[in-house]
């Protein structure tokens, strides 16, 4: 099989068909009756403010249940979230986005978007392929360009009294960084936003519509892969096309799945962290003023902002029927693995519900726990730090224009979608 043969239309169509197979459940939407027995992270009240809901559940029902999405569980204590994250024997990662379709068990151990969807032992080898690209040294080479791009974004806001710091600043930064890494045209950024929203929001849409939306992403990726086959260059896409595992080139579904993971997860998680940090500083003048006066505190403050506003919730699937910590889980039940809830567990963190920007001991779970801990954490930290450094340097005074006008994404990655700030 030649490189060109791997990336024909039929191979991609087969891969997409495999992703769309599996058990489908009834789509249930509408107001939640009781978060302990009917939770849904896809409802607007969760997107608006999930923390009081999580705090309530942690006290009265630490492992909540729902019949939505075909049945699932929501642990809210740090110890439970950590136990599941580290337990790859009883919980599978073959699907990490809760929806009304459970992919077939045959998709394991690779999953649709390796390595985050992969189970051991395949996971170790798939992850190892990516490690050289995301070392601190490799990430450091991107800082100068990232900083220059942040300055250019703020230059474009010159003269405006009110700016949307989410759409006009935070969202553009990881889109440009990931486009550069993958060798995609930077002007394709608006398409990336659509891909992100299609993948992570609208989990309650009919499965056929979700498949159609995902097909747009993979049609785009196929075009990019073919362009790289014809015109190889020094970027991550060419690296994946040429990479070998177990003595042979990667399957086309592996190449495209990893590219989609980097494009989706690498963008939304980071822009959400940047946006949430700016939202906090806009509504907390004392923290904003302190960071402007003490820029050396930013790395410590950044970790606290990641803890308090962790953007990412992952999913697992129960492998077999079992009794686990007081509840009866069934095979293929979803587990909504809420790192944000774990990060606000008072049993794990002092003043868990407060943002303490000089918190010294801060072993948060914003980047996950266990073997699937975020491979791109160094990159995300660099982007967040540079984005905040440049913003605080250029825009030291800012506040929320209208707190009610801030909107948040729904689903498993939470961050501001609109963030109107008054500057100056």
C-alpha positions, 0 to 999 in steps of 0.5 A: 500500500502506497501513501497515496493509496491510503488516502483515497475517498473510499478509505475515508468513507469507510472510516466515517461509516465505522464512526457512525455505527453503534448503539443509538439511544433516544434523544431526550432534551428539556429542563432537568427535573433533578440533577441527581437523577436526570443530569444533562450537561447539554442544557443551558443552565449547566452552560451558564453556571455548573459550579453550584450544581456540582457543589450540590451534587457533591454533598447529596449525591456524589455520583449522579445518574441520568437516563439521558444519552442512553444512561450515564453517571456523573461523579463530582468528588475528586477521589472518584474522578481520579479513580475512574481516570486511572482505571483503564481496566473497567472504563474504556476511552473509545468514545470521549464525547457523550452523545446518543451514539455509542461507537461499537466495542470493535472501535477499541483499542484505537478509537476514533481520535487516537491517542485520547480515544485509545485504550492500553496497550495501543494508547502508549504507542500512539501517544509516544508518536506525539510526544516529541512535538509537544515537549517544552523545547518544541513549544518554546520555538512557537512562543515568539510567533504567538506573542507577535500574533497576540499583539497584532490582534490587539492592534486590530482592536485599536480605537474600540471602547468595547471589544469581544475578547472571546471572538476577537482575541481568545479564539484566534490564538489557538486557531493560528497556533494549531494551523501553523503546526498542522500546516493549514492555511491560517485564513481557514480559521473561521472553518475551525470554529465551525468544526469545533462547535459541530464536534463538541456542541449539539450532542442532542442533535439527531445522530444523522445530523451529527454525522453529516456535520462531522463529515465536513471536518473529515472532507477538509482533512482529506483535502489537507492530507492530499495536499501534503502528500503532493507537497510535503513540508516540515509540519505535523501533518506531513509527520503523521503521514510518514509516521510508522507504528509496528513497522508500517505506516499509520492507517488513514483513520489514525492519521485523520483522527489524530489531526481532528483531535489536535484541531478540535481539542487543541483549539477549544480547550485553549481558547476557553481557558484564555477567555475564562481567565479574561472573564475572571479578571474583568469581574475581579478588579483586585486580581487584575490590578495585582497581576498588572502590578506583579507580572511575575505572579502570572504563572502561579495565577494561571494555574489557579485560573486553570483549576477554578475554570477548568474547561474540559470534561472527558467521557468514559464508557463502562466496560462491564456491569458492576457495582462501583462505590455504591452504584450499579453501573451497566456495560456501556453506561457513560461516565461524564468525567468532570475535571472541573468538579474535581477541581472544586472539591473542598476535600482536595483544595482549601477554599475550593470555591474561591480563586486564590491567584497566589495559591502555592500548592495546586495539583489541579486536574485541568489537564486530566489525570492518568494515562490520558493527561493532555499531551499538549499541556505545555503548548496550552500553558504557553498560549495561555501565558502569552495571551494573558501577558500581552493582554495585561501589558496592552490592555491593563484596565478592562471590565465587563461591559454587561455581565448578562451579555457573556455567553458560554459554550454548552457541552464538555468544553466550557468557555466564553463564546461572547465576552464583551469588555469595556477597555480603558 
